[in-house]
Amino acid sequence: MSWDIYFCDPVSRETIELDEPHFMHGGTYCLGGTRELWMNITYNYAKNYSPHGFCVGDLHGKTAVDIIPELERVIAALGDDTDSDYWKPTDGNAKRALMSVLAMAKMRPDALIRVS
């Protein structure tokens, strides 16, 4: 299982599309990149996030500008131990996923976040 995080236009509520494809990805992704401002994160990382009072699902309904400080806080608190297996719940793997979400939030701070 996983969370899909969509950055949506504040007026149309449609997923924002970029001019060029991006290659930030999580558990699922499009080969060759995608123009959609979207990210998938495995539920496996919940155990890394919960000690810091963070749940990806709680981002739903917020604006990108509002989630930036929280993402920065959790990223700073997580360790740097990574594993080549994306699904292994290490702090570094969990941090890497949030760093991509943070980059997207900074690209479109006006976006509304939809998590499903």
Secondary structure as UniProt FT lines:
FT   STRAND          2..8
FT   TURN            10..12
FT   STRAND          17..22
FT   TURN            31..32
FT   STRAND          34..36
FT   STRAND          38..42
FT   HELIX           43..45
FT   HELIX           46..49
FT   HELIX           50..52
FT   HELIX           56..59
FT   TURN            60..61
FT   HELIX           64..77
FT   TURN            86..87
FT   HELIX           91..107
FT   TURN            109..110
FT   STRAND          112..115
//
